[in-house]
């Protein structure tokens, strides 16, 4: 009898306790359902193999639906399995879906997003947009007169582009803002959501949905500095948990224009290693596989560039780059291929430069890296005839001013206009074949 009473009392006890365990996180509880919240940011980007990708960032842990040609398509998480260890750094959900190339429309939460035009006529180029907070150099990120990207982004959106190219280097907030520097106090820093949002997404909130993007990977997005933000938010390839030093080369092919994208993140500027140069050299197979009338070569690090440090002695002021890419492309096959390109567009240097060359078939090199990060000085020395690798400088235009560039068709070539942070033209260059000149 005692035994039966004991068993009955134990059973009643458990029946009484179980509901409370369920409420308090005991073994009988279920994980809370993720809550849906409207996307914070939305954009379209172009990738390899004709890929068109719609992306959105939400806070709720649930992805929205995209509507493609009146059909609802559920967006998938990127990455599909969030890394729990990094949850505090990345408390957002990045969502994406592929958009078929034949699609006529795409929208998210009722907001229509732009699809690529087959022949874009208003192309916008920006680069090196982040606010620099490092041990030795600090910008006042809280003020637009010191960090111009917020103003640049708004002016660029008013331009109403058909296509936007970012030449790379998005995130520059490396360290905590020094107490003595009041202009950046409370700024986030490091490769986390708060810093990426502050450096790129908040100031570009109106520019992101303005036109399809091509995002170049810059030196600042290498495997040491800011790989998490790059691979979660911007990389056009399927998500990879492990950081890769080299992303595969690809072409963005439009009707009359092909844009060849090279990830030059790991291309050393001053020295080269044979193994690196041979890797870049092998990419010729990808880039030679197009017959477009017009071609642009896009790479964060310029193939041929020159910088000047006015604080050094005249004999030491000039520095040439990029040793790795120049070595990789030092062949008759690459010369023949590059001669088919109208121009090379890069960033990496925080300035606007245009270099043209005496050697026939060498496309002009544009550097557009003046999107907000602390500026480099312009080249003031007479450098016509100066040698960069195997090339000889013919004409140079160098301006140290915050802004962005716009490119529009002009006859059989292009008109490249450098605009200040408010969109006002500062200089204009014409490009036709391998000839370029600026006013």
N, C-alpha and C positions, 0 to 999 in steps of 0.2 A: 504493500500500500504506500509506504514511504517513497519507494522508487517511482511509482506511478505519479505521485504528487510532485516529486522533484522534476520529472520529465515534463509534466504539464506546465509547471511554473517556468521552466527554461523556455518552452515554446512560446508562452504568453509574453515573456520578456523580450524575446527576439521580434515578435510581431509588433510590440510597442516601439522598439528602438529603430527598426529598419527604415520607417519613413523619415526619421530625423537624420539617419546616415545619408539617405538619398539627397536631402536638402543641404547637408554639410560637406558634400564632396566625398562620400564613402564609396565603396566599390559598386553600389547599386546606381550611382548617379550617371547621367549622360553629359557629354561635353556640350556647352552652350552653342547654339546655332550661330553661325556668322551672320552679322547684320549687314544689309546692303546699304551703301551710301552712294550718292551721285558722284561721278568722276570729278576729280580735282582738275585734271588736265587731259587734253585729247589732242592727237595729231596723226598725220599720215607720213610714213617714210618709205623711200624706195630702196630696194636691196638687190641682191644677185638674182640672176635668171629671170629677170622681168618681175621680180617680187614687189608687190604693193602691200604694205602692212599698216593696219590701223591699230593704234595703241591708246590706252587710257590708264590713268593712275587713280586708284580709289583708296579710301581709308577703312572700308568695312570688311575686307576679307572675302568679298564676293564680286565676281566680274559681271559687268552689264551685258546686255545684248547689243549687237550692232545690227543695223538694218541696211542690208545691201540689196538694192533694186527691189525694195518693198518686201524682202524676205528677212525674217529675224534669224540672226546667227549668234549663238552664245560665244562670247570671247573667253579664251582660256588664260589661266594664270601663267605668268612668266617670272620666276620658274614655277613649275607645276607643284613642286614640293618645297615650300618655304624652309629655309634653314633656321631652326629654332634658336640656335646660338646667336644669330644676328637679328633677332626679332626686335630688340630694343633700338637698334640702329636703323632698321628698315621696317617701320610699322605701317607700311603701305602695301597694296597689292598692285602689281603691274599686270595689265591685261592686254591681250593682242588677238588679232585674227587676220588671216590672209584675205586680201580682196582680189577677186578674179580680175585679170587684166581687161576683160570685156565689160566689167561693171560700169554702169552709168551713174550710180549714186551710192553714197555710204553716209550713214549718220549714226550718232551715239547720243542717247537721251534727247532725241529730237533736234540735235544740232548737226547740220550738214557739214561734212568735212570735204576738203577739195581733193579731187583725183588728178593724176598727172595729165597734162596736156601733151599731145603727140608732138607738137612743135611750139615749145614755150618761147615767148618773146620778151618776157620781163623776168629776168633771173637775178636773184639777190645773193650776194656772197658776204658772209661775216666770219670772223674767226677770233680766237683768243679773247673770249668774252668775260671770263671770270674775274673776280676781285682778289687781288693778291694780298694775302696775309702770310708772311713768312718771317723768319727770324731777322733777316737783314732788310727786307722791304715790306712796307705796310701801306695799303691804300685805305682811305676813309670810305669804307663800303656803304656807310649810311647816308652819304651825300652824293648826289648825281653830278656835281661839278668835279668830283674826284674819281668816281666810278661811273662811266658814261653809258654802260650797257643798257640800263633801264630806258634812257632817252633814245638810244640807238634802236632798241627793239620796237619802241612805239613808232618812231619815224619809219622804220623798215616796214612795219605792218601797214602804214598809210600808203606806202608805195604800191601796194596790192600786187605782189609778185605772183608769177605762175609757178616758180620753183625756187627753193631756198637751199643753198649749199653752206654748210658750216665746216670750215677748214680744220676744226679740232681745237683741243685745249679749252675745256669747259669749266674746270673746277680748280681754283687756285687758293682756297682757304685751308692752308696746311696746319696752322698753329693757332693757339688762343691769341686773341687780340691783346697786345700789351696794355697795361693799365694806363700808361702815359699817353696812349694814342686813343683819344676819345672818339674818333671818327668811326671806329669799328667795334666799339664795345657791344657786348651781347651777341656778337656774330658767332654762329656755329662754325665748326671746322672739322676736317677729317672726311674720310670716305664713307659718309652716312647720308641718310635721307634729308635731314635738316639742312646740311651744308649744300647738297646738290639742289635742293629746292630753292635755297636762298641765292645761289650763284647762277642758276640757269632758269628754272621753271617759273619762279615768281616774276622776275623781270620780263620773261618771254611769254607771259600768259596770253597776250593777244597775238603774238607772232606765231606761236605754235600751230594754231588752226588756220593760219592765213594761206598756206600753200603746202604742197608736199615737200619733204626735206630729204636731203642726202647728208648724212652725218659722217664726217671723217673722224677716225680715231687718231688722237694726237699724242704727243709725248706725255702729256699730263694724265693720260688714261692707260699708262703702261701697267705692268703687273705689280709694281711697287706702290704707285701713288694712288690711283683712283679706279681700280678695276671693277669694284662692286657696282658703282653707279653706271659705268659704261656698259657692262654686260647686262644689267637689269633694265636700264632705261633706253639705251640708244643703239646698241649693236644690232645690225640687221639680220644676223644669223640666228638660228635656233639657240636657245639658252644653253650655256656650258658652265657647269659649276667650277671647273678648273680654269684658271686664267691661261690664255694662250698668248705667246709673244708675237705671233704672226697670224693675222686673219687672212683668209684666202682672197686673192685678187678677184675682182668682178667688174662687169660693165653694166651700166644703166643705159639701156638702148631705147631711144625714142625714135620717131620717124626720121628726122633729119639731123639728129644729134646723138652721139654716143659719149657718155661720160665714164672714163676708166678710173676706177677707184683703187688706190694702192695704200695699204696699211704700212706706213713707214715709221711706226712707233719705235722699232728696234734698230733703225738705221743710224749708226753713230755719225755725228757731224764731222768730226776732225780726223778720225782714223777709221780704217776699215779692216774687217776680217774676211778672208776669202770665203769662208762658209756662209756668211751673211750675204755678201755680194752675189754669190752664185745662186742663192735662193731667190733674190730679187730678179736676177737675170733670167731665171727660168720662167718668170711670169709672162714672158713674151708670147707664149702659146695662148694665153687667155686674151691678151689685148689685141693680138693680130687677127682675132676671129670676129671681125666686124667690117662692114662695108659702108658705114654711114658717110654722108657727104661731109659732115663736120664732126670733129672729135676734140674733146678736152681731156687732159690728163690731170686727175685730182690726187694730190698727196699732201699730207700735213707738212712734212719736211720738204722744202724746195729742193729740186735737183741741183740747180745752180743758184747760188746766192752770195751776197757780200754784205758784211756789216762793218760799221765803223765805230770805234771808241775814241771820241775826241779828247779824252783825258790822257791818252797814251801818246808817246812820241810818234811823230809822223811815220817813221819807218815801221812801227808796230800797230798802227791804228786799224788797218784793214784785215779782215778775217774772211776766208772763203769757206763755203760748205755747199753740198753735202758729199763727203768723201766716199761713203758707202754706196750711194746711188750712182754717183759718177763712175765708180769702178764697175758697178753692175751693168751699166748701160754702155760700156766702152767696147762696142762691137759694131760691125757694119750692119748687122741685122737690126740692132736697136736704133742706129742712126736712120735706117730706112723706115722703121716703124714710127719713130718720133716725128719724122718729117711729115707724116700724115695728120699730125695734131695741130690745131689752130693755136693752142696755148697750153701752158702748164699753170695750174692754179694751186696755191699752197697757203699755209699760214705759218705757225711756228715762231716767226719773228714778229714782234709787236710793233708793226709799222706797215705802211703801204709802199711797195716797191714794184717797179716794172723794169725788167732787164731784157734787152734784145741783143742779138749776137751777130757777128760777122759771118759765121759759118752757115752756108746755105743749108736749108732744111731744118735748122734748129728753131723750135717754137719759142716765142717769148715766154719768160717766166714772170708771173704775177704773184706777189706775196700780199695777202690780205689778212693781216693779223692784228688789226687796230680796233678790235671790237669792244674794248673796255679795260683790258689789263694794262698795267703800267707800260708806257710807251718806250720804245727804243729811239735813240737819236736818228735823224735822217742822215743819209750819206751826203756829205758836203764836198768831199774831195773830188778832183777831176779823175774819173776812173775809166773814161773811154779808152779802149785798147788794153784794159786790165784782163789778165787771164784767170778764168775760173775753170779749173780742170783742163779740159781740152778746148774750151770755148773762149772766145774773145769778145769782150763787151763792146757793143756798138752804141747803144743809147741807154740812158738810165733816168728814171724818174723816181724820186724818193721823197715821201712826205711823212712827217711825224705828227699825226693828228688823229683823234678818235673819230671813227665813222664806219661806213660800210660801202660796198661797191655794188653797182647794178650793171648788168650786161644785157644789151639789146642788139638785135640784128642790124647791120648797116651795110647795105649793098651785098657783096659776096663775103663780107667779114662781120666784125663785131665792133660795137662801141662800148667801152668800159669806162664807167663814170665813178669816180670816188666822191662820196658824199660825206658831209660832216654829220655830227650826231643828231642834227635836226633834219637831215635829208637834203640840205642845200649843196649843190654841186661844188666841188673844189678843183677838180681837174678831170679831163676827159682824154681817153686814149683810143686810138683806132687800131684794129688788128685785122690784117688780111694776109693770108698765107703765113709766111714766117716773118712778116714785117709788122712792126708796131712802133707807134710814136705817140707821145703825150703832149698836150698843150700846157 
